[in-house]
């Protein structure tokens, strides 16, 4: 396996961004990095809250209709997650560099928090 990795720290007025360039060959390699970007409990809680809101919205749409409401899923999901990253975790969401792995990571972390594998 070949990995290209480098790090660069950028200072942005209220927080520092560590830009990592690493090629992950699969989600199993990516997930530990994903978890490292969610060390702050408030950030994790905002992710869980956003995920719960998405689940409730989907249930609402299934029961009552209003398929157009599904357009709010990205706003809800990313809104709470990005608030957690920018305000509390003070890092750049992994979504920007690894959108698919990050989406999978959101739901795996959600499951891990619900079953108690990761502290809420």
N, C-alpha and C positions, 0 to 999 in steps of 0.2 A: 504494500500500500504506500502511496505517496501522499504526503501532506505538505502543503505550503502554508506556513504560519508566520505571521508577523503581527506586531502590535504597535499601535501609535496612540498616544494620549493627546486628545484635543481639549483645550480648556474653553468651555462656553460659559459665559457670565455666571450662571448659577450652578452649573454642574460640569463634571468632567465626563467625556465620552471616550471610552476605550474602544478603538476600532480594531477588530480582530479579522484577519483574513485567514481562513482555514477551510479547506475543502473536506467536508464530511461525506463519507461514502454511503452512509446509511443513517437511519434515525437512531439506532442504538449508540452510535458514536456521537451523535448530536445532543442527545438528551442530557447528559451530564453538563454540557455547556449551557443548555437551556435552563437547567435548574440553578446553575451558578448566577444566572441573570435574574433570579427570583429569590434572593436571600432575605429580602425585607418582607416581614409578615403582612404589612399593610398592602404591599403590592400584590402578594398572593391572594389576600382577601378580596381585593378589587377584581382580580381575575375570576375568582370563584363567583362573586356577585354578578359579574357580567355574564358568565356562563349560565348561571341560574336564570337570569333574565331572558337569555336566548331560549333556554328550554321552555320557560313559561310562555314566551311569545309563540313558539312553535305549537305548543299544546293549545293555546288560545286560537290560533289560526286553524288548526285541525278541527276543533270543536265548533267554533263560531264563524269560520270563514275569514275573508279579508286577506287573501294571498298577497295583496300589495304591501301589507305590513312587514312581510319578510325582507323588504328592502332595508329595514331598520337593523337587521342582524349585524352587518359590519359596523354600523355606528355604535351599537350597544357593546358588541364584543371588543372592538378596538378602542372605543372611548374609555371604558373603565380600565382596560389593560394599559393603555398609554398614559392615563392619568397616574397609575401606579408606578410606571417606569420613570416618567419625567419628574413627578413631584416627590415620590418617596424612595424609589430605588436609585434614582439619579443616573440612569443609563439609557442607552438607545435600545429600543425593543428589537429583539432578534428577527422580528417580522420583516424589517427592512432588508436584511441580508439573506435570510432563509425563510421565505414566506410559507412554503409547504410544510417543512419540518416544524416551524413555529406553530402553525395551526394544529398540527398533530400533537405537538408538545403541550399546547393549551389544554386539550382534552385529556391527555394522559396525566398531566399534573392535576387536573380537576378530579379525575378518578382516584389518583393517589392520595389526594387530600381527603376525599369523601371516605375512602376505606381506612384512613389513618396512617398511611405509609409516610406521608409528609405532614409536618406540623402545620395546622391552620393558623 
